[in-house]
Amino acid sequence: MTNGMEALIEEAIMKNPGELGYKQALAIRNVRIAPVAGRIDVLLLPTKGKKRLVLVETKQSTASDAASKVTGQLLMYYAGALNLSTDGLDIIRDFVKEYPDEAWSRGWISAQRMCGGLSKDASWKLMQNPKKRRLSPADIDLFIAVDGKPKQSLIDIVDMLNTHHQLGIKLVTVESGVVTSVRLPFKSKVLRIS
């Protein structure tokens, strides 16, 4: 389970996915998307556009490990998401539509739960169906969201990953439960949200 401050960041994003560029996206939180990765804080499922999956990892900006831990977690979930098939996306999407309250709850959601109680192995086999197209890097958008001004160390790490590996990670600032800015990749401008 996430702590109270991180839950407020999650809720701000889930209520207003349009602030990240994904108006009307479905949202689910604290969900496992790969058997070897933990649970992503917020997963958005866009209804339009080229992106099929949006990963958002949250962290308190004052946490001593904010830069290192949140970046590592996001990369781990990104690697796991690349194993999802289009069937896996459909399973997640169907779960969110059928169980919206559970999708928005703070409890964690397993592959078994989304697959209707199948065994762990059967659930992952279904979600990572090798006969279907798997997600590619172009299908996934990445965000790190913090509750206040991001530490310079986080900005520097994200800028290096974006510059040298073209990951396109964006930094989101949430203050008092409202998305206030989105920092675009490659040391570019910050979009202020009014």
C-alpha positions as CSV (number, residue, x, y, z in Angstrom):
1,M,0.0,0.0,0.0
2,T,1.1,3.5,-0.7
3,N,1.5,6.1,2.0
4,G,-1.0,9.0,2.4
5,M,1.0,11.6,0.5
6,E,1.7,9.3,-2.4
7,A,-2.0,8.3,-2.4
8,L,-2.9,12.0,-2.8
9,I,-0.5,12.3,-5.8
10,E,-2.1,9.2,-7.4
11,E,-5.6,10.5,-6.9
12,A,-4.8,13.8,-8.5
13,I,-3.5,12.0,-11.6
14,M,-6.3,9.5,-11.7
15,K,-9.0,12.2,-11.5
16,N,-7.3,14.4,-14.1
17,P,-5.4,12.2,-16.6
18,G,-5.9,15.0,-19.2
19,E,-3.3,17.1,-17.3
20,L,-0.8,14.5,-18.5
21,G,-2.2,14.5,-22.1
22,Y,-4.6,11.6,-21.7
23,K,-8.1,12.9,-21.3
24,Q,-10.6,10.2,-20.6
25,A,-7.9,7.5,-20.0
26,L,-9.0,4.7,-17.8
27,A,-7.0,4.4,-14.6
28,I,-5.9,1.7,-12.2
29,R,-3.5,1.9,-9.3
30,N,-1.2,-0.4,-7.4
31,V,-1.3,-3.1,-10.1
32,R,1.2,-5.7,-11.0
33,I,2.0,-5.8,-14.7
34,A,4.8,-8.3,-14.8
35,P,5.6,-11.4,-12.6
36,V,9.1,-10.1,-11.7
37,A,8.2,-6.4,-11.2
38,G,6.4,-4.9,-8.2
39,R,3.2,-2.9,-8.5
40,I,3.1,0.4,-10.5
41,D,1.5,3.3,-8.6
42,V,-0.8,4.4,-11.4
43,L,-1.4,2.9,-14.8
44,L,-3.4,4.9,-17.4
45,L,-5.0,3.2,-20.5
46,P,-5.5,5.9,-23.1
47,T,-8.6,5.8,-25.3
48,K,-7.1,7.8,-28.2
49,G,-3.6,8.3,-29.7
50,K,-0.5,6.3,-30.3
51,K,0.3,5.4,-26.7
52,R,-1.4,2.3,-25.4
53,L,-0.1,2.4,-21.8
54,V,1.0,5.1,-19.4
55,L,3.1,4.3,-16.4
56,V,3.2,6.8,-13.5
57,E,5.4,6.2,-10.4
58,T,4.9,8.6,-7.5
59,K,7.2,9.7,-4.7
60,Q,7.3,12.3,-2.0
61,S,9.7,15.0,-3.1
62,T,11.3,15.2,0.3
63,A,12.1,11.5,0.5
64,S,15.9,10.9,0.8
65,D,15.8,8.3,-1.9
66,A,13.3,10.2,-4.2
67,A,15.7,10.4,-7.2
68,S,17.2,6.9,-7.1
69,K,14.4,4.7,-5.9
70,V,11.5,6.2,-8.0
71,T,13.6,6.2,-11.2
72,G,14.7,2.5,-10.7
73,Q,11.1,1.5,-10.0
74,L,9.8,3.2,-13.1
75,L,12.4,1.5,-15.2
76,M,11.6,-1.9,-13.7
77,Y,7.9,-1.4,-14.5
78,Y,8.7,-0.2,-18.0
79,A,10.7,-3.4,-18.6
80,G,7.8,-5.5,-17.3
81,A,5.3,-3.7,-19.4
82,L,7.3,-4.5,-22.5
83,N,6.2,-8.2,-21.9
84,L,2.5,-7.4,-21.9
85,S,0.6,-8.5,-25.0
86,T,-2.4,-6.8,-26.5
87,D,-4.4,-9.4,-24.7
88,G,-2.9,-8.3,-21.4
89,L,-4.0,-4.7,-22.1
90,D,-7.5,-5.9,-22.9
91,I,-7.6,-7.8,-19.6
92,I,-6.6,-4.7,-17.6
93,R,-9.0,-2.5,-19.5
94,D,-11.9,-4.9,-19.0
95,F,-11.1,-5.2,-15.3
96,V,-11.1,-1.4,-14.9
97,K,-14.4,-1.1,-16.7
98,E,-16.0,-3.9,-14.7
99,Y,-14.5,-3.1,-11.3
100,P,-13.9,0.7,-11.3
101,D,-14.0,1.0,-7.5
102,E,-11.5,-1.7,-7.0
103,A,-9.3,-0.3,-9.7
104,W,-9.2,3.0,-7.8
105,S,-8.8,1.5,-4.4
106,R,-5.5,1.5,-2.5
107,G,-5.4,-2.3,-2.3
108,W,-3.0,-4.1,-4.6
109,I,-4.3,-5.9,-7.7
110,S,-2.8,-9.1,-9.0
111,A,-2.8,-10.7,-12.4
112,Q,-4.9,-13.5,-10.9
113,R,-7.5,-11.0,-9.8
114,M,-7.7,-9.4,-13.2
115,C,-7.9,-12.8,-14.9
116,G,-10.9,-14.0,-12.8
117,G,-9.0,-16.2,-10.4
118,L,-6.8,-18.2,-12.7
119,S,-3.6,-19.6,-11.3
120,K,-0.6,-17.2,-11.2
121,D,1.1,-19.0,-14.1
122,A,-2.0,-19.2,-16.2
123,S,-2.7,-15.5,-15.6
124,W,0.7,-14.4,-16.7
125,K,0.6,-16.7,-19.7
126,L,-2.7,-15.0,-20.7
127,M,-1.4,-11.5,-20.1
128,Q,1.9,-12.1,-21.9
129,N,0.3,-14.2,-24.7
130,P,3.3,-14.8,-27.1
131,K,0.9,-15.3,-30.0
132,K,-0.2,-11.7,-29.8
133,R,1.7,-8.5,-30.4
134,R,3.7,-7.4,-27.4
135,L,4.0,-3.7,-26.4
136,S,6.9,-1.8,-27.9
137,P,8.6,1.3,-26.4
138,A,6.6,3.5,-28.7
139,D,3.4,2.2,-27.1
140,I,4.4,3.3,-23.5
141,D,4.6,6.7,-21.9
142,L,6.5,7.3,-18.7
143,F,6.0,9.8,-15.9
144,I,7.4,10.4,-12.4
145,A,5.1,12.4,-10.1
146,V,6.2,14.2,-7.0
147,D,4.4,16.4,-4.4
148,G,6.3,19.6,-4.9
149,K,9.4,20.8,-6.7
150,P,11.5,17.8,-7.8
151,K,14.9,17.6,-6.3
152,Q,17.7,18.6,-8.7
153,S,19.1,15.1,-8.4
154,L,15.9,13.6,-9.8
155,I,15.8,16.2,-12.6
156,D,19.5,15.3,-13.5
157,I,18.9,11.6,-13.5
158,V,15.8,11.9,-15.7
159,D,17.6,14.3,-18.1
160,M,20.5,11.8,-18.5
161,L,18.2,8.9,-19.1
162,N,16.2,10.9,-21.6
163,T,19.3,12.3,-23.4
164,H,21.2,9.1,-23.6
165,H,18.4,6.5,-23.9
166,Q,15.6,8.6,-25.4
167,L,13.1,7.3,-22.7
168,G,11.0,10.4,-22.7
169,I,10.3,10.4,-19.0
170,K,8.2,13.4,-17.9
171,L,8.2,14.9,-14.4
172,V,4.9,15.9,-12.9
173,T,4.4,18.2,-9.9
174,V,1.3,17.8,-7.8
175,E,0.6,20.3,-5.1
176,S,-2.4,20.2,-2.7
177,G,-3.9,17.4,-4.7
178,V,-3.7,19.3,-8.1
179,V,-1.3,18.7,-11.0
180,T,0.5,22.1,-11.3
181,S,3.2,21.3,-13.9
182,V,4.5,18.7,-16.3
183,R,8.2,18.9,-17.2
184,L,8.8,17.6,-20.7
185,P,11.9,15.5,-21.5
186,F,15.2,16.6,-22.9
187,K,15.8,19.6,-20.6
188,S,12.9,21.4,-22.2
189,K,10.3,23.7,-20.8
190,V,7.9,23.2,-17.9
191,L,4.2,23.3,-18.7
192,R,2.4,25.2,-16.0
193,I,-1.1,24.0,-15.4
194,S,-3.6,26.7,-14.4
